[in-house]
Amino acid sequence: MSGTVKVTLVKSMIGRPEKHRKVLRGMGLTKLNRTVELENTPAIRGMINAVSHLVMAEEKIDETK
């Protein structure tokens, strides 16, 4: 796996378990509709899986190689 993943927070974290909130903060998502670009690693993939119902993710493959 190489490249990056663009992750956007599309649903509010209000009323969600603290574990989900911590995962979102760990990814840098604090406000609704905010987008962050993260490295495509197994750890980040696991974080996205944990809160998949709150975020939208799209893979961005590096074409410079």
N, C-alpha and C positions, 0 to 999 in steps of 0.2 A: 504494500500500500504506500502510495506516495501522493504528494499533493496536499491540498487543503480542503477543509469543509467549511462552508458558509452556514452558520446557524442563526436563525431568527426566532426570537420569543414571540409567539403568536397568541398565547393565552396567558392570562394573569396568574401569578403565583399566590394570590390571595386565597386563603382557605386550604392551601395545599400543605402536606406534611413537611415538617422541618427538613427532613432528608432531601426532599425534592428542591426546596429553597436553597440548601447548601450546594447541591449539584449545579443549579443555575448560576449561583454567585461564583462558583469555582470556574465556570466557563466564561464569566464576565458579563452575564446577562442580568441586568438589574431593572430595566424598564421595558415596557411593552413595545414591540416592533423594533427593538434594537437588534442589530446584526453584528456578529463577530466572525472573524475568520480564524479558524484554529487548524493546527497541524492534524493530519489524518493519521492518528495512532490508535492502537487498540484501546487505550485508556479513554480517549475522547469518544470513541465509538460506544464504549460502555456507558459513558455519561449521557450521550444522546439517547441511547436505548432506555435508560432509566426515566427520562422525562420526555419521551417521544410524543406523548399526548399534548405537550405544551409548546413544542418547538417544531420548526420546519428546517430541515437540513438538505443542502444540496452539495454534492461532491464537485470539486473543482480540480481537474487534473492539470499538472504542469506540462506544458507543451514545449518548454525550452530545451528539453533533453534530446 
